[in-house]
């Protein structure tokens, strides 16, 4: 009796193109982040998707070469830097639990003595930024973050959108409240204006989907830079960063993302999402329209479709 042949793996380039074509046609795009004036100007019809495979192959479609403000996606990289600097001492300043609250909520800080719930909500990322800043001038700390991203993406052209940074600084009243509240509990070591200046600027880093997917490769390879073979972080630390992305990377929508997509990911209100299929691929998607939790609406749907068609969910 002839045995049935194993189903062939779908062609990644075709899958990516089909997803991008479908997303471009969808009318339910969400709303752009209007509370940051510069982000309110972004075209909601934009969509880009790039997958960088573990073997270095690249599949791309849509507006994948258009730079966008990565916003909170930068928190993956600042967390990586801060852990390299402080190690487990960082966890005295910030927790590792999902928040279940909006990304800019102050309620939990009041209940929990100024310790942010995790490094991916705004308060947590401000505490992480404060750790990177300690012992440096703000310009030096920001330069370190920017150079780290340029190194990971192998692209020295990555820079900061100064208009977005200025827009955030003018309107970031909630972030000033969060930072001052943490400062009152001794969680922040540096002047609030210095820490927030670095924070606003690293959130305003502009990258393309291609650059962002390249920058995430070290989390695919257990902390190793595939271009050089050198370790960016130890394998255990890479696993833990991925774990935090899975449980906390989408604010109060993190459970829904894990349920539907099944991959570690980190979103930003600029509409970008970095997702990691460990051992398989680094994925960047950009669609500026957000859902009610502040995550890219079509970005999540695109990643759900990609994970299903490629069989990449970490849950099998």
DRENDO-1510 file (C-alpha; in Angstrom, 1 decimal, always signed):
<recs>
REC; n; res; u; v; w
REC; 1; UNK; +0.0; +0.0; +0.0 .
REC; 2; UNK; +1.4; +3.4; -0.9 .
REC; 3; UNK; +1.7; +5.8; +2.0 .
REC; 4; UNK; +0.4; +9.3; +1.6 .
REC; 5; UNK; +3.3; +11.8; +1.1 .
REC; 6; UNK; +4.0; +14.5; +3.8 .
REC; 7; UNK; +2.4; +17.8; +2.9 .
REC; 8; UNK; +4.8; +20.2; +1.3 .
REC; 9; UNK; +5.9; +23.3; +3.3 .
REC; 10; UNK; +4.1; +26.4; +1.9 .
REC; 11; UNK; +6.3; +28.7; -0.1 .
REC; 12; UNK; +7.1; +31.6; +2.2 .
REC; 13; UNK; +7.4; +34.3; -0.5 .
REC; 14; UNK; +3.9; +33.4; -1.8 .
REC; 15; UNK; +2.4; +33.3; +1.7 .
REC; 16; UNK; +3.9; +36.8; +2.5 .
REC; 17; UNK; +2.7; +38.3; -0.8 .
REC; 18; UNK; -0.8; +36.8; -0.4 .
REC; 19; UNK; -1.1; +38.1; +3.2 .
REC; 20; UNK; +0.0; +41.6; +2.2 .
REC; 21; UNK; -2.5; +41.6; -0.7 .
REC; 22; UNK; -5.3; +40.6; +1.6 .
REC; 23; UNK; -4.4; +43.2; +4.2 .
REC; 24; UNK; -4.3; +46.0; +1.6 .
REC; 25; UNK; -7.9; +45.1; +0.6 .
REC; 26; UNK; -9.3; +45.0; +4.2 .
REC; 27; UNK; -11.4; +48.0; +5.3 .
REC; 28; UNK; -11.2; +47.4; +9.0 .
REC; 29; UNK; -7.9; +49.0; +9.6 .
REC; 30; UNK; -8.2; +50.5; +13.1 .
REC; 31; UNK; -7.4; +54.0; +14.2 .
REC; 32; UNK; -4.0; +55.7; +14.1 .
REC; 33; UNK; -2.5; +57.0; +17.3 .
REC; 34; UNK; -3.9; +60.5; +17.3 .
REC; 35; UNK; -2.7; +61.4; +20.8 .
REC; 36; UNK; +0.8; +61.9; +19.4 .
REC; 37; UNK; +0.3; +64.6; +16.7 .
REC; 38; UNK; +3.0; +63.4; +14.3 .
REC; 39; UNK; +1.6; +59.8; +14.3 .
REC; 40; UNK; -1.9; +61.1; +13.6 .
REC; 41; UNK; -0.5; +62.2; +10.1 .
REC; 42; UNK; +0.5; +58.7; +9.1 .
REC; 43; UNK; -1.4; +57.1; +6.1 .
REC; 44; UNK; -3.6; +54.4; +7.6 .
REC; 45; UNK; -3.6; +52.5; +4.3 .
REC; 46; UNK; +0.1; +51.6; +4.7 .
REC; 47; UNK; +1.0; +47.9; +5.2 .
REC; 48; UNK; +4.4; +46.2; +5.1 .
REC; 49; UNK; +5.5; +42.6; +6.0 .
REC; 50; UNK; +9.0; +41.2; +6.1 .
REC; 51; UNK; +10.1; +37.7; +7.2 .
REC; 52; UNK; +13.8; +37.0; +7.7 .
REC; 53; UNK; +14.3; +33.2; +7.9 .
REC; 54; UNK; +16.8; +31.5; +10.2 .
REC; 55; UNK; +18.8; +30.6; +7.1 .
REC; 56; UNK; +18.9; +34.3; +6.0 .
REC; 57; UNK; +16.3; +34.1; +3.3 .
REC; 58; UNK; +14.1; +37.2; +3.1 .
REC; 59; UNK; +10.4; +37.4; +2.1 .
REC; 60; UNK; +9.0; +40.9; +1.8 .
REC; 61; UNK; +5.8; +42.6; +0.5 .
REC; 62; UNK; +4.0; +45.9; +0.8 .
REC; 63; UNK; +5.5; +49.1; +2.2 .
REC; 64; UNK; +8.4; +47.2; +3.7 .
REC; 65; UNK; +11.0; +49.9; +2.8 .
REC; 66; UNK; +9.0; +52.8; +4.3 .
REC; 67; UNK; +10.4; +54.0; +7.7 .
REC; 68; UNK; +8.0; +54.3; +10.5 .
REC; 69; UNK; +8.2; +55.2; +14.2 .
REC; 70; UNK; +8.9; +51.9; +16.1 .
REC; 71; UNK; +7.7; +53.4; +19.4 .
REC; 72; UNK; +7.4; +50.6; +22.0 .
REC; 73; UNK; +9.1; +48.0; +19.8 .
REC; 74; UNK; +12.3; +49.8; +20.9 .
REC; 75; UNK; +11.6; +48.4; +24.4 .
REC; 76; UNK; +12.8; +45.0; +23.3 .
REC; 77; UNK; +16.2; +46.4; +22.6 .
REC; 78; UNK; +16.5; +48.7; +25.6 .
REC; 79; UNK; +15.6; +45.7; +27.8 .
REC; 80; UNK; +18.4; +43.7; +26.2 .
REC; 81; UNK; +20.9; +46.5; +26.8 .
REC; 82; UNK; +19.8; +47.1; +30.4 .
REC; 83; UNK; +20.0; +43.4; +31.2 .
REC; 84; UNK; +23.5; +43.4; +29.8 .
REC; 85; UNK; +24.4; +46.3; +32.0 .
REC; 86; UNK; +22.6; +45.4; +35.3 .
REC; 87; UNK; +21.9; +41.7; +35.0 .
REC; 88; UNK; +19.2; +40.5; +37.4 .
REC; 89; UNK; +19.7; +43.7; +39.5 .
REC; 90; UNK; +17.3; +45.3; +36.9 .
REC; 91; UNK; +14.4; +43.3; +38.4 .
REC; 92; UNK; +14.6; +45.4; +41.6 .
REC; 93; UNK; +13.2; +48.3; +39.5 .
REC; 94; UNK; +10.7; +46.5; +37.3 .
REC; 95; UNK; +8.6; +43.3; +37.5 .
REC; 96; UNK; +8.0; +40.5; +35.0 .
REC; 97; UNK; +4.2; +40.0; +35.2 .
REC; 98; UNK; +1.5; +40.9; +32.6 .
REC; 99; UNK; -0.2; +44.1; +33.5 .
REC; 100; UNK; -3.8; +43.6; +32.3 .
REC; 101; UNK; -4.0; +47.4; +32.2 .
REC; 102; UNK; -3.5; +50.0; +29.5 .
REC; 103; UNK; +0.1; +50.8; +28.6 .
REC; 104; UNK; +0.1; +54.2; +30.2 .
REC; 105; UNK; -1.9; +53.3; +33.4 .
REC; 106; UNK; -0.8; +54.8; +36.7 .
REC; 107; UNK; -3.2; +52.8; +38.9 .
REC; 108; UNK; -0.9; +49.8; +39.4 .
REC; 109; UNK; +2.1; +52.0; +40.2 .
REC; 110; UNK; +0.1; +53.4; +43.1 .
REC; 111; UNK; -0.8; +50.0; +44.4 .
REC; 112; UNK; +2.7; +48.5; +44.0 .
REC; 113; UNK; +4.9; +51.2; +45.5 .
REC; 114; UNK; +6.1; +52.7; +42.2 .
REC; 115; UNK; +7.5; +49.4; +40.8 .
REC; 116; UNK; +6.2; +48.9; +37.2 .
REC; 117; UNK; +4.6; +45.6; +36.4 .
REC; 118; UNK; +6.8; +44.7; +33.4 .
REC; 119; UNK; +9.5; +46.3; +31.2 .
REC; 120; UNK; +7.1; +46.7; +28.2 .
REC; 121; UNK; +4.5; +49.1; +29.6 .
REC; 122; UNK; +5.5; +52.7; +29.6 .
REC; 123; UNK; +6.4; +52.9; +33.3 .
REC; 124; UNK; +8.5; +49.8; +33.0 .
REC; 125; UNK; +10.3; +51.0; +29.9 .
REC; 126; UNK; +11.0; +54.4; +31.6 .
REC; 127; UNK; +12.6; +52.5; +34.5 .
REC; 128; UNK; +14.7; +50.4; +32.0 .
REC; 129; UNK; +15.8; +53.6; +30.2 .
REC; 130; UNK; +16.8; +55.1; +33.6 .
REC; 131; UNK; +19.1; +52.1; +34.1 .
REC; 132; UNK; +20.8; +52.6; +30.7 .
REC; 133; UNK; +21.2; +56.3; +31.4 .
REC; 134; UNK; +22.9; +55.8; +34.8 .
REC; 135; UNK; +26.6; +56.9; +34.5 .
REC; 136; UNK; +26.1; +58.5; +31.2 .
REC; 137; UNK; +24.9; +61.8; +29.7 .
REC; 138; UNK; +21.6; +61.5; +27.9 .
REC; 139; UNK; +23.2; +61.9; +24.5 .
REC; 140; UNK; +25.6; +59.1; +25.2 .
REC; 141; UNK; +22.9; +56.7; +26.4 .
REC; 142; UNK; +20.8; +57.5; +23.3 .
REC; 143; UNK; +23.8; +56.9; +21.1 .
REC; 144; UNK; +24.3; +53.5; +22.7 .
REC; 145; UNK; +20.8; +52.5; +22.0 .
REC; 146; UNK; +20.9; +53.7; +18.4 .
REC; 147; UNK; +24.2; +52.1; +17.7 .
REC; 148; UNK; +22.9; +48.8; +19.1 .
REC; 149; UNK; +20.0; +48.8; +16.7 .
REC; 150; UNK; +22.3; +49.8; +13.8 .
REC; 151; UNK; +24.6; +46.9; +14.7 .
REC; 152; UNK; +21.8; +44.3; +14.9 .
REC; 153; UNK; +20.2; +45.4; +11.7 .
REC; 154; UNK; +23.5; +45.8; +9.9 .
REC; 155; UNK; +22.4; +49.3; +8.8 .
REC; 156; UNK; +24.0; +52.5; +9.9 .
REC; 157; UNK; +21.3; +54.6; +8.3 .
REC; 158; UNK; +18.8; +54.0; +11.1 .
REC; 159; UNK; +18.1; +57.2; +12.9 .
REC; 160; UNK; +15.6; +59.1; +15.1 .
REC; 161; UNK; +12.6; +61.0; +13.7 .
REC; 162; UNK; +13.1; +64.3; +15.6 .
REC; 163; UNK; +9.7; +65.6; +14.7 .
REC; 164; UNK; +8.1; +62.5; +16.4 .
REC; 165; UNK; +10.4; +62.9; +19.5 .
REC; 166; UNK; +9.5; +66.6; +19.8 .
REC; 167; UNK; +5.8; +65.7; +19.4 .
REC; 168; UNK; +6.0; +63.1; +22.2 .
REC; 169; UNK; +7.9; +65.5; +24.5 .
REC; 170; UNK; +5.3; +68.2; +24.0 .
REC; 171; UNK; +2.3; +66.0; +24.7 .
REC; 172; UNK; +3.7; +63.2; +27.0 .
REC; 173; UNK; +2.0; +64.5; +30.2 .
REC; 174; UNK; +1.0; +60.9; +31.3 .
REC; 175; UNK; +4.6; +59.7; +30.9 .
REC; 176; UNK; +5.8; +62.7; +33.0 .
REC; 177; UNK; +3.3; +61.7; +35.6 .
REC; 178; UNK; +4.5; +58.1; +35.6 .
REC; 179; UNK; +8.1; +59.1; +35.8 .
REC; 180; UNK; +7.6; +61.6; +38.6 .
REC; 181; UNK; +5.5; +59.0; +40.6 .
REC; 182; UNK; +8.3; +56.4; +40.2 .
REC; 183; UNK; +10.9; +59.1; +41.2 .
REC; 184; UNK; +8.9; +59.7; +44.4 .
REC; 185; UNK; +9.5; +56.1; +45.4 .
REC; 186; UNK; +13.2; +56.1; +44.5 .
REC; 187; UNK; +12.8; +53.8; +41.5 .
REC; 188; UNK; +14.4; +56.3; +39.1 .
REC; 189; UNK; +18.0; +57.4; +39.8 .
REC; 190; UNK; +18.4; +60.1; +37.3 .
REC; 191; UNK; +16.6; +63.5; +36.7 .
REC; 192; UNK; +13.2; +62.8; +35.3 .
REC; 193; UNK; +13.7; +65.2; +32.4 .
REC; 194; UNK; +16.9; +63.4; +31.4 .
REC; 195; UNK; +15.4; +59.9; +31.6 .
REC; 196; UNK; +12.3; +61.0; +29.6 .
REC; 197; UNK; +14.3; +62.7; +27.0 .
REC; 198; UNK; +16.1; +59.5; +26.2 .
REC; 199; UNK; +12.9; +57.5; +26.4 .
REC; 200; UNK; +11.0; +59.8; +24.0 .
REC; 201; UNK; +13.9; +59.7; +21.6 .
REC; 202; UNK; +14.4; +55.9; +21.5 .
REC; 203; UNK; +10.6; +55.5; +20.9 .
REC; 204; UNK; +11.0; +57.9; +18.0 .
REC; 205; UNK; +13.6; +55.7; +16.2 .
REC; 206; UNK; +12.4; +55.2; +12.6 .
REC; 207; UNK; +12.9; +51.8; +10.9 .
REC; 208; UNK; +11.6; +49.9; +8.0 .
REC; 209; UNK; +10.1; +46.5; +8.3 .
REC; 210; UNK; +13.2; +45.1; +6.6 .
REC; 211; UNK; +15.5; +46.8; +9.2 .
REC; 212; UNK; +13.3; +45.7; +12.2 .
REC; 213; UNK; +13.1; +42.1; +11.1 .
REC; 214; UNK; +16.9; +42.1; +10.7 .
REC; 215; UNK; +17.4; +43.6; +14.2 .
REC; 216; UNK; +15.3; +40.8; +15.8 .
REC; 217; UNK; +17.4; +37.9; +14.4 .
REC; 218; UNK; +19.4; +37.4; +17.6 .
REC; 219; UNK; +16.2; +36.3; +19.4 .
REC; 220; UNK; +15.6; +33.7; +16.7 .
REC; 221; UNK; +19.0; +32.2; +17.3 .
REC; 222; UNK; +19.1; +32.0; +21.1 .
REC; 223; UNK; +20.9; +35.3; +21.4 .
REC; 224; UNK; +23.5; +34.8; +18.7 .
REC; 225; UNK; +24.0; +37.3; +15.8 .
REC; 226; UNK; +23.7; +35.1; +12.7 .
REC; 227; UNK; +25.8; +37.5; +10.6 .
REC; 228; UNK; +28.9; +37.1; +12.9 .
REC; 229; UNK; +28.2; +34.1; +15.0 .
REC; 230; UNK; +29.0; +36.2; +18.1 .
REC; 231; UNK; +26.7; +36.2; +21.1 .
REC; 232; UNK; +24.5; +39.2; +21.7 .
REC; 233; UNK; +23.1; +37.8; +24.8 .
REC; 234; UNK; +23.3; +34.4; +26.5 .
REC; 235; UNK; +20.8; +31.7; +25.3 .
REC; 236; UNK; +19.0; +31.7; +28.7 .
REC; 237; UNK; +18.5; +35.5; +28.5 .
REC; 238; UNK; +17.3; +35.3; +24.9 .
REC; 239; UNK; +14.7; +32.8; +26.0 .
REC; 240; UNK; +13.6; +35.0; +28.8 .
REC; 241; UNK; +13.2; +38.1; +26.6 .
REC; 242; UNK; +11.1; +36.0; +24.3 .
REC; 243; UNK; +9.0; +34.8; +27.2 .
REC; 244; UNK; +8.4; +38.4; +28.3 .
REC; 245; UNK; +7.4; +39.4; +24.8 .
REC; 246; UNK; +4.9; +36.5; +24.7 .
REC; 247; UNK; +3.3; +37.4; +28.1 .
REC; 248; UNK; +3.7; +41.2; +28.2 .
REC; 249; UNK; +4.4; +42.4; +24.6 .
REC; 250; UNK; +1.0; +43.7; +23.7 .
REC; 251; UNK; -0.2; +45.5; +26.9 .
REC; 252; UNK; -3.7; +44.4; +27.9 .
REC; 253; UNK; -4.0; +42.6; +24.6 .
REC; 254; UNK; -1.1; +40.2; +25.3 .
REC; 255; UNK; -3.3; +37.2; +26.1 .
REC; 256; UNK; -5.3; +37.7; +23.0 .
REC; 257; UNK; -2.1; +37.9; +20.9 .
REC; 258; UNK; -0.6; +34.8; +22.5 .
REC; 259; UNK; -4.0; +33.0; +22.0 .
REC; 260; UNK; -4.4; +33.9; +18.3 .
REC; 261; UNK; -0.7; +34.2; +17.0 .
REC; 262; UNK; +1.2; +32.0; +19.4 .
REC; 263; UNK; +4.5; +33.8; +19.0 .
REC; 264; UNK; +6.6; +36.2; +21.2 .
REC; 265; UNK; +6.0; +39.7; +19.9 .
REC; 266; UNK; +6.3; +43.4; +20.8 .
REC; 267; UNK; +4.0; +46.0; +19.4 .
REC; 268; UNK; +4.2; +49.8; +19.2 .
REC; 269; UNK; +1.6; +52.5; +18.7 .
REC; 270; UNK; +3.3; +53.5; +15.5 .
REC; 271; UNK; +1.7; +50.3; +14.1 .
REC; 272; UNK; +4.7; +48.1; +14.1 .
REC; 273; UNK; +5.1; +44.6; +15.6 .
REC; 274; UNK; +8.2; +42.6; +15.9 .
REC; 275; UNK; +7.5; +38.8; +16.2 .
REC; 276; UNK; +9.8; +36.0; +16.8 .
REC; 277; UNK; +9.4; +32.4; +15.7 .
REC; 278; UNK; +12.3; +30.8; +17.7 .
REC; 279; UNK; +14.6; +28.9; +15.5 .
REC; 280; UNK; +12.6; +29.8; +12.4 .
REC; 281; UNK; +12.2; +33.5; +11.6 .
REC; 282; UNK; +12.2; +37.1; +12.7 .
REC; 283; UNK; +9.1; +38.9; +11.4 .
REC; 284; UNK; +8.2; +42.6; +11.2 .
REC; 285; UNK; +4.8; +43.9; +10.2 .
REC; 286; UNK; +3.6; +47.5; +10.0 .
REC; 287; UNK; +0.0; +48.8; +9.7 .
REC; 288; UNK; -0.6; +52.1; +11.5 .
REC; 289; UNK; -4.3; +51.5; +12.5 .
REC; 290; UNK; -4.6; +50.4; +16.1 .
REC; 291; UNK; -7.1; +48.3; +18.0 .
REC; 292; UNK; -8.5; +49.5; +21.4 .
REC; 293; UNK; -5.4; +48.1; +23.2 .
REC; 294; UNK; -3.0; +50.2; +21.1 .
REC; 295; UNK; -1.8; +47.3; +19.0 .
REC; 296; UNK; -1.8; +47.2; +15.2 .
REC; 297; UNK; -5.1; +45.7; +14.1 .
REC; 298; UNK; -4.1; +44.3; +10.8 .
REC; 299; UNK; -0.6; +43.6; +12.0 .
REC; 300; UNK; -2.0; +41.0; +14.5 .
REC; 301; UNK; -4.3; +39.5; +11.9 .
REC; 302; UNK; -1.4; +39.2; +9.4 .
REC; 303; UNK; +0.8; +37.5; +12.0 .
REC; 304; UNK; -2.0; +35.1; +13.0 .
REC; 305; UNK; -2.4; +34.1; +9.3 .
REC; 306; UNK; +1.3; +33.8; +8.8 .
REC; 307; UNK; +1.8; +31.6; +11.9 .
REC; 308; UNK; -1.1; +29.4; +10.9 .
REC; 309; UNK; +0.0; +28.9; +7.3 .
REC; 310; UNK; +3.6; +28.3; +8.2 .
REC; 311; UNK; +2.9; +26.2; +11.3 .
REC; 312; UNK; +5.1; +28.5; +13.4 .
REC; 313; UNK; +3.1; +28.8; +16.6 .
REC; 314; UNK; +5.3; +27.8; +19.6 .
REC; 315; UNK; +2.4; +25.8; +20.9 .
REC; 316; UNK; +2.5; +23.4; +17.9 .
</recs>
